[in-house]
């Protein structure tokens, strides 16, 4: 599978060589894309079989974890130059995802939004973002660079919400 055009479009916001966290990485389309561009990647999923071929690849850390178990996320306490989440929503995890963005780093998030049920896949409201929900998730923590709540045609028709948001570097005081 090809990487998300949203992720590709905003990937330049990830600092050169910075570690990227891919939350619920699935088959690893973004893991592979970032590794090919020189980024170390931490790939987290409840089943890492889709990225098992990367297990011995330098710069790839595979973490098998049930992100919905209620346990502390395996990336808690760590920060990353890029945090990528696509086609996944577990609301209790949103604060930890936002907290994982390092100063100077970026959150690239894209998933299904309310209204997607009319397209016949992902209809459960538990897995559909409410209007503005990603904006609310980053408010006061990250600066929004780009945001959309749209219907797309590719790779299949879907209602999606997506955000690219950065954690600004702390200001330095010169004397």
C-alpha positions as CSV (number, residue, x, y, z in Angstrom):
1,X,0.0,0.0,0.0
2,X,1.1,3.5,-0.7
3,X,1.6,6.0,2.1
4,X,-1.2,8.5,2.8
5,X,-0.9,11.5,0.6
6,X,-1.6,13.6,3.7
7,X,1.4,12.1,5.5
8,X,3.6,12.5,2.4
9,X,2.6,16.1,1.9
10,X,3.5,17.1,5.5
11,X,6.4,14.7,6.1
12,X,8.9,17.5,5.5
13,X,7.8,18.9,8.9
14,X,9.6,15.9,10.5
15,X,13.1,17.1,11.4
16,X,15.8,15.4,9.3
17,X,16.8,12.1,10.8
18,X,14.3,12.3,13.7
19,X,12.7,9.2,15.1
20,X,9.1,8.6,13.9
21,X,6.5,6.8,15.9
22,X,3.9,5.0,13.9
23,X,0.9,4.2,16.1
24,X,-1.2,1.2,15.0
25,X,1.2,0.7,12.1
26,X,-0.7,-2.2,10.5
27,X,1.2,-3.3,7.4
28,X,3.8,-0.6,7.8
29,X,3.2,1.6,4.8
30,X,4.4,4.7,6.7
31,X,7.1,2.7,8.6
32,X,8.6,1.7,5.3
33,X,8.2,5.2,3.7
34,X,10.0,6.9,6.6
35,X,12.8,4.3,6.9
36,X,13.5,4.7,3.2
37,X,14.0,8.4,3.8
38,X,16.5,7.9,6.6
39,X,14.3,8.1,9.7
40,X,14.5,5.6,12.5
41,X,11.0,4.3,13.2
42,X,9.2,2.9,16.2
43,X,6.3,0.8,14.9
44,X,3.5,0.0,17.4
45,X,0.6,-2.4,16.8
46,X,-1.2,-5.2,18.6
47,X,0.0,-7.5,15.9
48,X,3.4,-6.7,14.2
49,X,3.1,-9.5,11.6
50,X,2.6,-6.9,8.9
51,X,6.0,-5.4,9.6
52,X,7.9,-8.6,10.8
53,X,10.1,-8.4,7.7
54,X,11.6,-5.2,9.2
55,X,12.5,-6.8,12.5
56,X,16.2,-6.9,11.7
57,X,16.4,-3.7,9.7
58,X,18.5,-1.1,11.4
59,X,16.5,1.8,12.6
60,X,13.3,-0.2,13.0
61,X,11.9,-0.9,16.5
62,X,8.8,-3.1,16.5
63,X,6.6,-3.0,19.5
64,X,3.7,-5.4,19.9
65,X,1.2,-4.0,22.3
66,X,-2.6,-3.8,22.7
67,X,-3.1,0.0,22.6
68,X,-6.7,-0.5,23.8
69,X,-6.0,-2.6,26.9
70,X,-6.0,0.3,29.3
71,X,-2.3,-0.2,30.1
72,X,0.2,2.6,29.8
73,X,1.0,3.0,26.1
74,X,4.5,1.5,25.3
75,X,5.6,4.9,24.0
76,X,4.6,6.9,27.1
77,X,7.4,9.0,28.5
78,X,9.2,9.1,25.1
79,X,9.0,11.8,22.5
80,X,9.5,11.7,18.7
81,X,10.2,14.0,15.9
82,X,7.2,12.6,14.0
83,X,4.1,10.9,15.3
84,X,1.9,9.2,12.6
85,X,-1.5,7.8,13.1
86,X,-3.8,6.8,10.2
87,X,-7.1,5.0,10.0
88,X,-7.1,4.4,13.8
89,X,-8.9,6.0,16.7
90,X,-8.9,5.1,20.3
91,X,-9.9,8.3,22.1
92,X,-8.3,7.4,25.5
93,X,-4.9,7.3,23.6
94,X,-5.2,10.8,22.2
95,X,-3.5,12.6,25.1
96,X,-0.5,10.2,25.0
97,X,-0.2,10.6,21.2
98,X,-0.1,14.4,21.5
99,X,2.4,14.2,24.4
100,X,4.7,12.0,22.3
101,X,5.4,14.9,19.9
102,X,8.9,16.3,20.8
103,X,9.7,20.0,20.7
104,X,10.2,20.8,17.0
105,X,8.3,17.6,16.1
106,X,5.0,17.0,14.2
107,X,1.8,15.0,14.6
108,X,0.4,13.7,11.4
109,X,-3.0,12.2,12.1
110,X,-5.7,11.1,9.6
111,X,-8.7,8.9,10.3
112,X,-12.4,8.5,9.6
113,X,-14.8,11.2,10.6
114,X,-18.5,11.4,11.3
115,X,-20.4,11.0,8.1
116,X,-18.3,8.1,6.9
117,X,-21.2,5.6,7.5
118,X,-22.7,6.6,4.2
119,X,-19.8,5.0,2.4
120,X,-20.5,1.6,4.0
121,X,-17.3,1.0,6.0
122,X,-16.3,2.2,9.4
123,X,-19.8,3.0,10.6
124,X,-19.4,2.7,14.4
125,X,-19.4,6.2,16.0
126,X,-16.7,5.0,18.5
127,X,-14.3,5.0,15.5
128,X,-15.4,8.2,13.9
129,X,-14.1,11.6,14.9
130,X,-16.6,14.2,15.9
131,X,-16.3,17.6,14.1
132,X,-13.2,19.4,15.2
133,X,-12.1,16.6,17.5
134,X,-8.5,16.6,16.3
135,X,-8.4,20.3,16.8
136,X,-9.6,19.9,20.3
137,X,-7.0,17.1,21.0
138,X,-4.1,19.4,20.2
139,X,-5.4,22.7,21.5
140,X,-3.0,24.3,23.9
141,X,-0.3,21.7,23.1
142,X,0.5,21.9,19.4
143,X,0.3,24.5,16.7
144,X,-1.9,23.5,13.8
145,X,-0.2,23.8,10.4
146,X,-2.9,22.1,8.4
147,X,-6.4,20.7,9.1
148,X,-9.1,19.2,7.0
149,X,-12.5,17.7,7.7
150,X,-13.4,16.4,4.2
151,X,-14.7,13.7,1.9
152,X,-12.1,12.1,-0.2
153,X,-12.3,9.8,-3.2
154,X,-8.9,8.1,-3.0
155,X,-8.0,5.4,-2.2
156,X,-11.8,4.9,-1.7
157,X,-14.6,7.4,-0.8
158,X,-14.5,8.3,2.9
159,X,-15.2,11.1,5.3
160,X,-11.9,11.9,7.0
161,X,-10.4,14.3,9.4
162,X,-6.7,15.1,9.3
163,X,-4.3,17.3,11.0
164,X,-0.6,18.3,10.8
165,X,0.4,20.0,14.0
166,X,3.8,20.9,15.5
167,X,5.2,21.4,18.9
168,X,7.1,24.6,18.8
169,X,10.6,24.7,20.2
170,X,10.9,26.5,23.5
171,X,12.0,30.1,23.0
172,X,15.6,30.8,23.9
173,X,16.5,33.9,25.7
174,X,19.7,35.6,24.7
175,X,21.4,38.1,26.9
